[in-house]
Structures are given as structure tokens and as C-alpha cells.
């Protein structure tokens, strides 16, 4: 059975004795706890620690609680972390100012430990209920559409080994989707997408796009035998651009068509990360430069054709890999991914090595969905 990790709480409080008392009670109740002494330090620790809940004093030196909260609200990822003000004040104006900053609640410093723990527990339980509800609703939506956001099995394609690693953020079905479409005995289409803007709705769009892209791909391929990823992308893009219902949703998409007879890979992408080709001597990134789906009626999609040899490996990744952070807040980055690929010997399973590397780098704390597709020429 997988180990259940304790909820992480960041306490931002400049008074030593109060901080010590809160940490004692929170730790005793089973929470993991870190402390910062002012808003500036709190912001830095939020980036590196990525807590499940922030409890912050209002009156602090250098950067007070209000300014700290405003700093978090400027960051699309950090502002989603539930935030509670800890204060000695109970005046109506102070409370209203806090709620204007989209906080969850107030805790008075004079509250008993039982009250503090009850509020913390209630907030975290509410978030867990929302998460569970989303998981259930997305699963039902996917089942009703007959769509899997990520296939349960790897495709079988002669002369190639194709597999993937997908790690949903906090085990919630996320914005990433993967698909494999076997056109005929000689060709297979590999698809990796990322529906951005990680609000609740993004998960529904991921389910919808997994089916939509599959249908559009089949439609285009039935109309032509000239198997070009750029043509598929342009047809999908035209439909997205004209649909006002999803005009504020951003989607990146990578499409690779593998031909086993001539050992080639044709690749094109829309707002995606590069495709990475690992050979015995080097790792080469190929960037499509195509626009995000729906951004413009003409996506300016171009194809790269790669001639493959035995032992070559192709990697498609979403930004859950390159933007993963360690405990110091440092990102893995594309350069880090390339350096990692270069370091893996040819006799080692690169995808399995990547899983271990990312687990070590992040300590298992991912800020986004992680999706990687690995295509190896046998």
C-alpha cells in the first residue's frame, strides 16, 4: 500500500514563542510544518516547500501578511494554496481586508489549540472533498465518452518499443492526455497534449480533447495518404479557433507519426516543448515553433522528419518535467532534462531511470501533471 503523506503547513510568524506553540500542536496532530519569520521569507519557502496550507501572521517586519498574500496572488500556481491569516486583531475592517485577498479564514492567536486544529482540519477536508468530487466526475465523463485520457496499455508496434509515464498532480486526473492511433501496418500516430490553465475545467477539456484529437486525426488521415502531423494540427486548430466556448483554454499538442518501413519519425507541435532525439553520440532537441491551438486561425505548423537508427530514442514531455522544482525552488529545466538523457548509458532503461531521477529531484512533490512518451528503435 502506498504511503499516505502528511499535509504540509507553512507557518509565517515572527514571534518565536507563538510559532513554537503552533508548530508543536500542528506536528502533534500529524501535520508536517515549516516556519518563516516574515512575508519575504514566507514567499521563498512557499516556492520551495509547496505547502498544502499557509497560516500567516498579519503584522510582521519587512513584508507583512497582507503584502505576502498579494505576492502569492500574482503567481498563478501559488495563489491556489489555501491561505489563513493568524492575527491578534478581531476588528471588522481587518477581517474584511483579509477576505478581499481571497483567504480561507482567520485564526485568532488567542484561540485554543483545539480551535486552531479544528479550523485547519476543516479546510483541508473541504479541499479533499473537492478533489474527490472532481476525480469522480472526470472519471464518469471519460467513461461516458468512451475516452481514456491516458491509455492503460502501451501500443505494440513492430521494430519499436513505445511506452509512457504519466503522474497526475496529487492523483487528480489532470490536463495532460496521451493517445496512440495505429493507421495501418506501417504507421502509428503518437499524441501528447497539455490543457493549460489548471482550473477545475481544464480536466474536463483534457477528456474532451483526448477524444476530439483522436477523431480529428482519423478524419484527416482518411482524407489523405500523405501522413503529415502539420496537416493534422492545422485541421484541429481551425476547429478550435472557431469554437468560442473554448477560446480561453490553451492547449499544447505534440504529434509524431512513426513509419516502421523506412524508419522515420515525422513530428510537428503546437506551443509544445521540443521533441528530444537521443542517439549514441548526442541528444538533439527539435522545436516545431507552431502556435498554441486556437491562438490564430493559421497555426504555422511545420514538420520535422527524423531518420532513425537502431538504439535511437525519442522523448515527448510536458512541462511537468521541465518545470519540476527541488526543495530549493530550482527548476529541472530543459537543460537539466537534456543533461540527464546524455548521462544514461545505452544499456539502461531511460524511462525508468527518469522516474527515479525525478523522484529524487522533487522528493515526490510535483507541482503539475508529469507526462513523458518514450519511443525506442529496436
Backbone torsions as a table, in degrees:
resi	resn	phi	psi	omega
1	UNK	NA	135.8	-179.1
2	UNK	-66.2	141.7	179.1
3	UNK	-70.0	132.7	178.0
4	UNK	-86.9	118.8	-177.3
5	UNK	-81.6	142.4	179.1
6	UNK	-69.6	145.9	174.5
7	UNK	-63.2	139.4	-178.4
8	UNK	-99.5	130.7	-179.4
9	UNK	-122.3	132.3	173.9
10	UNK	-103.6	121.5	176.9
11	UNK	-103.9	122.4	179.5
12	UNK	-111.7	104.7	-172.0
13	UNK	-153.2	130.0	-176.3
14	UNK	-90.0	-16.5	179.8
15	UNK	-87.5	116.2	-172.0
16	UNK	-57.3	-48.9	-175.2
17	UNK	-64.8	-39.3	178.4
18	UNK	-66.6	-43.6	179.0
19	UNK	-60.6	-43.1	-179.1
20	UNK	-62.3	-41.7	-179.9
21	UNK	-64.8	-45.1	-179.7
22	UNK	-64.9	-43.4	-179.9
23	UNK	-62.2	-41.0	179.9
24	UNK	-59.1	-49.3	-176.6
25	UNK	-69.9	-38.7	179.4
26	UNK	-68.3	-41.6	178.9
27	UNK	-66.1	-41.2	178.7
28	UNK	-61.4	-32.1	-179.5
29	UNK	-81.7	-1.7	174.7
30	UNK	102.7	8.1	179.1
31	UNK	-92.7	152.2	171.9
32	UNK	-91.6	136.2	-170.7
33	UNK	-136.6	136.7	172.9
34	UNK	-124.1	154.6	-176.6
35	UNK	-125.8	140.6	171.0
36	UNK	-127.5	151.0	-171.8
37	UNK	-98.9	-7.7	175.7
38	UNK	-160.6	175.0	-174.9
39	UNK	-63.5	-36.4	-179.8
40	UNK	-65.6	-47.4	177.6
41	UNK	-64.9	-36.3	179.0
42	UNK	-61.6	-40.5	180.0
43	UNK	-64.9	-43.6	179.7
44	UNK	-63.1	-40.9	-179.9
45	UNK	-71.9	-30.1	177.0
46	UNK	-62.5	-40.3	179.6
47	UNK	-64.2	-44.8	-175.2
48	UNK	-83.5	-36.8	-173.4
49	UNK	-87.7	-30.8	-178.2
50	UNK	48.2	67.0	-177.9
51	UNK	-71.0	163.0	174.1
52	UNK	-85.3	-19.0	-179.5
53	UNK	-154.6	141.3	176.5
54	UNK	-115.9	128.6	172.3
55	UNK	-114.8	119.1	-173.3
56	UNK	-128.9	136.5	170.3
57	UNK	-65.9	158.2	177.2
58	UNK	-90.9	-53.8	-177.1
59	UNK	-89.0	109.0	-179.9
60	UNK	-144.8	156.4	178.1
61	UNK	-72.9	162.0	177.6
62	UNK	66.5	-72.9	178.3
63	UNK	-128.6	115.6	-177.3
64	UNK	-80.4	179.1	-174.9
65	UNK	-63.2	-38.5	-179.8
66	UNK	-64.5	-45.0	179.6
67	UNK	-66.5	-38.0	176.8
68	UNK	-58.8	-46.5	-179.8
69	UNK	-63.7	-39.8	178.4
70	UNK	-63.4	-36.3	177.2
71	UNK	-62.4	-42.8	179.7
72	UNK	-64.7	-37.8	-177.9
73	UNK	-66.8	-17.4	178.0
74	UNK	-81.2	-9.7	-177.8
75	UNK	-109.5	119.2	-174.2
76	UNK	-59.5	-30.6	-179.8
77	UNK	-86.8	-45.8	-175.2
78	UNK	-69.1	-28.9	-177.4
79	UNK	-69.0	-15.2	179.8
80	UNK	-78.8	-15.4	-179.1
81	UNK	-71.2	125.6	-180.0
82	UNK	-54.8	138.7	-171.7
83	UNK	-130.4	132.3	179.5
84	UNK	-127.6	133.8	175.7
85	UNK	-89.2	136.9	174.6
86	UNK	-109.0	121.4	-173.3
87	UNK	-148.5	154.9	174.7
88	UNK	-90.4	-8.6	-176.9
89	UNK	-94.2	150.8	176.7
90	UNK	-130.1	14.0	-177.6
91	UNK	-68.3	145.6	-175.6
92	UNK	-59.7	-42.1	-177.5
93	UNK	-61.8	-41.6	179.8
94	UNK	-64.9	-41.5	-179.6
95	UNK	-65.3	-44.8	-179.8
96	UNK	-63.8	-37.9	178.7
97	UNK	-61.8	-38.3	178.4
98	UNK	-65.1	-44.4	-179.5
99	UNK	-68.1	-27.0	174.5
100	UNK	-64.6	-20.6	179.5
101	UNK	-96.5	19.6	173.1
102	UNK	61.1	43.3	177.5
103	UNK	-87.9	164.6	179.0
104	UNK	-82.9	-40.8	-173.5
105	UNK	-169.9	172.8	172.3
106	UNK	-113.0	144.8	170.3
107	UNK	-126.6	124.6	176.6
108	UNK	-77.5	138.4	-179.9
109	UNK	-60.8	-25.5	-178.6
110	UNK	-82.8	-2.3	179.6
111	UNK	-65.2	148.5	177.4
112	UNK	-71.1	156.6	178.1
113	UNK	-53.8	-35.6	-179.6
114	UNK	-63.1	-41.3	179.2
115	UNK	-65.7	-44.4	179.8
116	UNK	-59.7	-48.7	-178.0
117	UNK	-66.4	-34.9	178.9
118	UNK	-64.8	-41.3	179.6
119	UNK	-67.6	-44.4	179.3
120	UNK	-60.5	-46.5	-179.3
121	UNK	-61.6	-42.7	-177.9
122	UNK	-63.6	-41.5	-179.4
123	UNK	-65.1	-46.6	-178.0
124	UNK	-68.2	-35.4	177.7
125	UNK	-67.5	-37.5	178.1
126	UNK	-63.1	-42.7	178.5
127	UNK	-64.4	-38.5	179.0
128	UNK	-66.1	-37.8	177.4
129	UNK	-64.4	-41.4	178.1
130	UNK	-62.9	-42.8	179.4
131	UNK	-61.7	-46.1	-179.5
132	UNK	-63.2	-37.9	179.2
133	UNK	-64.1	-42.6	179.3
134	UNK	-64.2	-44.2	179.2
135	UNK	-57.5	-45.1	-178.6
136	UNK	-65.2	-45.5	-176.9
137	UNK	-68.7	-39.8	178.5
138	UNK	-65.7	-40.9	178.9
139	UNK	-61.9	-42.3	178.6
140	UNK	-65.5	-40.8	179.2
141	UNK	-62.8	-42.8	-179.9
142	UNK	-65.0	-41.7	179.5
143	UNK	-63.9	-42.1	-178.0
144	UNK	-66.9	-29.2	179.9
145	UNK	-90.9	-5.4	-176.8
146	UNK	65.8	33.8	-174.4
147	UNK	-120.9	136.7	170.2
148	UNK	-107.9	124.0	179.2
149	UNK	-62.7	-37.1	175.1
150	UNK	-132.3	125.2	-179.2
151	UNK	-58.8	146.2	179.8
152	UNK	-78.9	-24.3	-178.4
153	UNK	-123.8	153.0	176.4
154	UNK	-80.8	147.4	179.6
155	UNK	-73.8	150.6	175.0
156	UNK	-101.2	121.0	-177.9
157	UNK	-143.5	115.2	-172.9
158	UNK	-55.0	131.2	177.5
159	UNK	88.5	-3.8	-178.3
160	UNK	-138.0	150.9	169.6
161	UNK	-114.6	116.5	-177.3
162	UNK	-118.4	123.1	179.3
163	UNK	-149.3	169.1	-177.9
164	UNK	-142.7	163.0	171.5
165	UNK	-128.9	124.2	179.0
166	UNK	-128.9	122.7	179.0
167	UNK	-122.8	100.1	-179.7
168	UNK	-68.9	143.3	-179.4
169	UNK	-63.6	119.5	-179.3
170	UNK	54.1	31.2	177.2
171	UNK	62.3	18.4	174.7
172	UNK	-95.6	130.0	176.3
173	UNK	-52.9	122.1	-168.1
174	UNK	-106.8	-158.6	-174.4
175	UNK	-84.4	-6.4	-179.8
176	UNK	-86.1	147.8	172.6
177	UNK	-144.9	150.3	-176.2
178	UNK	-130.3	142.8	177.6
179	UNK	-149.6	148.9	175.0
180	UNK	-128.6	128.3	-178.8
181	UNK	-127.9	112.1	178.9
182	UNK	-84.0	113.8	-176.5
183	UNK	-76.1	-50.5	178.6
184	UNK	-156.0	-166.8	-177.6
185	UNK	-65.8	-21.6	-174.2
186	UNK	-102.3	-20.0	-171.0
187	UNK	-130.2	140.8	174.5
188	UNK	-136.2	139.4	178.4
189	UNK	-100.3	130.6	177.9
190	UNK	-114.4	127.7	-173.5
191	UNK	-125.4	132.8	173.0
192	UNK	-133.0	123.2	-179.0
193	UNK	-128.3	157.5	178.4
194	UNK	-139.8	112.7	176.4
195	UNK	-87.8	113.0	-172.2
196	UNK	-92.0	175.6	-175.9
197	UNK	79.1	71.2	-165.2
198	UNK	-69.9	50.7	171.6
199	UNK	-85.0	174.3	-178.4
200	UNK	-54.8	-42.8	-175.7
201	UNK	-60.1	-24.6	-177.8
202	UNK	-60.2	-32.5	-178.8
203	UNK	-67.6	-38.7	177.6
204	UNK	-65.3	-40.0	178.9
205	UNK	-65.9	-34.2	178.1
206	UNK	-62.2	-43.6	177.7
207	UNK	-62.4	-46.2	-178.5
208	UNK	-63.0	-42.8	-176.7
209	UNK	-71.0	-31.4	176.3
210	UNK	-57.4	-42.7	177.2
211	UNK	-76.3	-38.8	-176.9
212	UNK	-64.8	-47.0	-179.0
213	UNK	-65.3	-39.2	177.8
214	UNK	-60.2	-46.4	-179.3
215	UNK	-64.6	-44.9	-179.6
216	UNK	-63.5	-39.5	179.6
217	UNK	-62.5	-46.9	179.9
218	UNK	-63.0	-40.3	-179.1
219	UNK	-61.9	-46.2	-179.3
220	UNK	-64.8	-42.2	-176.5
221	UNK	-69.9	-28.6	176.8
222	UNK	-70.7	-24.5	-176.6
223	UNK	-88.9	-11.7	-177.5
224	UNK	-152.4	150.8	174.3
225	UNK	-102.0	2.5	177.0
226	UNK	-88.8	89.6	-170.0
227	UNK	-76.7	93.5	-179.9
228	UNK	-120.7	123.5	176.8
229	UNK	-58.3	-34.5	-178.2
230	UNK	-63.0	-35.6	178.8
231	UNK	-68.3	-42.4	177.0
232	UNK	-59.6	-47.4	-179.5
233	UNK	-59.9	-43.8	-177.7
234	UNK	-64.7	-40.0	179.2
235	UNK	-65.6	-43.4	177.7
236	UNK	-64.8	-42.3	-179.1
237	UNK	-61.0	-41.3	180.0
238	UNK	-60.7	-39.8	179.2
239	UNK	-68.1	-42.5	-179.6
240	UNK	-64.7	-42.7	-177.1
241	UNK	-61.1	-35.2	-176.8
242	UNK	-84.8	-8.2	-176.9
243	UNK	-95.8	103.6	-176.4
244	UNK	-66.3	-22.9	-177.1
245	UNK	-65.0	-24.9	-177.4
246	UNK	-121.3	24.8	-177.5
247	UNK	-66.6	-23.2	-179.0
248	UNK	-100.5	13.4	177.3
249	UNK	-106.6	133.3	-178.4
250	UNK	-107.8	132.5	-177.1
251	UNK	-129.2	127.6	169.6
252	UNK	-99.1	148.3	-177.1
253	UNK	-147.5	131.3	173.6
254	UNK	-114.8	132.2	177.8
255	UNK	-128.9	128.4	176.8
256	UNK	-126.4	132.8	174.3
257	UNK	-113.2	118.6	-178.8
258	UNK	-99.1	129.8	174.1
259	UNK	-112.6	119.5	-173.9
260	UNK	-80.2	-20.8	-177.5
261	UNK	-73.6	-49.6	-179.6
262	UNK	-99.1	7.0	177.3
263	UNK	51.7	56.3	177.2
264	UNK	-124.7	157.0	173.0
265	UNK	-128.6	122.5	173.7
266	UNK	-102.4	128.9	-174.3
267	UNK	-129.7	141.1	170.0
268	UNK	-148.6	153.2	-176.6
269	UNK	-143.4	156.9	178.0
270	UNK	-120.8	103.7	177.6
271	UNK	61.6	20.2	-173.2
272	UNK	-95.0	177.2	171.3
273	UNK	-77.1	164.5	179.8
274	UNK	-63.6	158.1	164.3
275	UNK	-83.2	138.5	-178.7
276	UNK	-112.5	125.7	177.3
277	UNK	-107.8	119.6	179.6
278	UNK	-105.5	118.4	175.0
279	UNK	-112.5	-177.6	-179.2
280	UNK	-63.7	-30.0	-173.7
281	UNK	-100.3	-29.1	-171.8
282	UNK	-157.2	171.2	173.3
283	UNK	-120.2	123.7	-175.8
284	UNK	-120.2	124.4	174.6
285	UNK	-87.1	140.2	174.8
286	UNK	-120.8	117.8	-177.7
287	UNK	-108.4	129.9	-176.3
288	UNK	-76.2	-36.9	-176.2
289	UNK	69.2	9.9	176.1
290	UNK	-70.6	150.7	-177.6
291	UNK	-75.6	155.9	174.1
292	UNK	-52.7	145.5	178.6
293	UNK	-59.6	131.5	177.1
294	UNK	84.6	-4.2	-177.6
295	UNK	-72.8	-36.5	179.8
296	UNK	-147.8	153.0	-178.2
297	UNK	-63.8	-32.2	174.7
298	UNK	-106.6	113.4	-175.2
299	UNK	-83.0	-8.9	178.6
300	UNK	58.1	46.5	-176.8
301	UNK	-84.8	137.0	-179.3
302	UNK	-128.6	153.4	-179.4
303	UNK	-100.7	142.6	167.0
304	UNK	-110.3	133.5	175.1
305	UNK	-111.5	123.3	-177.3
306	UNK	-111.7	127.7	174.3
307	UNK	-88.2	124.4	-171.5
308	UNK	-106.8	150.9	176.3
309	UNK	-127.9	163.0	179.8
310	UNK	-56.6	133.2	-179.7
311	UNK	94.3	-17.4	177.0
312	UNK	-65.3	147.5	176.9
313	UNK	-131.1	140.3	175.6
314	UNK	-112.2	138.9	177.8
315	UNK	-127.4	129.2	169.9
316	UNK	-113.9	132.3	-177.1
317	UNK	-137.2	155.0	169.3
318	UNK	-99.2	173.2	-174.0
319	UNK	-73.6	-1.4	172.6
320	UNK	-62.6	-24.3	175.7
321	UNK	-82.4	-56.8	-172.5
322	UNK	-70.6	-26.0	-179.3
323	UNK	-101.8	8.8	174.0
324	UNK	-63.7	144.9	-176.6
325	UNK	-120.5	150.5	173.8
326	UNK	-91.8	-173.9	-175.9
327	UNK	-66.6	-16.4	177.8
328	UNK	-94.2	4.4	179.7
329	UNK	81.9	8.3	-179.1
330	UNK	-83.5	134.9	-179.7
331	UNK	-82.3	150.4	177.8
332	UNK	-67.6	-42.0	174.9
333	UNK	65.9	164.0	178.1
334	UNK	-64.1	-37.9	179.6
335	UNK	-62.4	-38.8	178.1
336	UNK	-66.0	-37.8	178.7
337	UNK	-66.6	-42.6	178.4
338	UNK	-63.4	-45.0	178.7
339	UNK	-60.6	-38.9	178.5
340	UNK	-63.4	-47.5	-179.3
341	UNK	-58.5	-39.6	179.7
342	UNK	-64.6	-29.4	-173.8
343	UNK	-82.4	-12.9	-175.0
344	UNK	-87.0	120.8	178.6
345	UNK	-64.1	157.0	-176.0
346	UNK	-66.4	-21.6	-178.7
347	UNK	-89.6	4.9	-179.6
348	UNK	-107.5	141.4	175.9
349	UNK	-69.7	108.4	-173.0
350	UNK	-63.8	-40.4	-177.4
351	UNK	-66.3	-41.8	177.8
352	UNK	-66.0	-37.8	177.5
353	UNK	-64.8	-36.1	178.8
354	UNK	-65.5	-41.2	177.7
355	UNK	-57.6	-45.6	179.4
356	UNK	-65.1	-41.0	-179.4
357	UNK	-63.1	-45.1	-177.9
358	UNK	-69.4	-35.9	177.1
359	UNK	-63.6	-40.9	178.3
360	UNK	-67.8	-43.7	-175.8
361	UNK	-67.2	-42.4	-175.1
362	UNK	-96.9	-8.7	-172.5
363	UNK	57.8	29.6	177.5
364	UNK	80.1	7.3	-178.6
365	UNK	-105.0	97.7	-179.0
366	UNK	-98.7	140.8	-179.0
367	UNK	-92.8	-6.0	-173.8
368	UNK	-156.2	172.4	171.6
369	UNK	-63.3	143.9	175.2
370	UNK	-114.3	122.1	178.8
371	UNK	-136.8	129.6	179.2
372	UNK	-137.9	131.9	171.7
373	UNK	-112.4	130.2	-178.6
374	UNK	-118.5	121.9	178.9
375	UNK	-117.6	117.8	-177.9
376	UNK	-117.2	133.7	176.9
377	UNK	-84.5	124.2	-177.5
378	UNK	-85.8	NA	NA
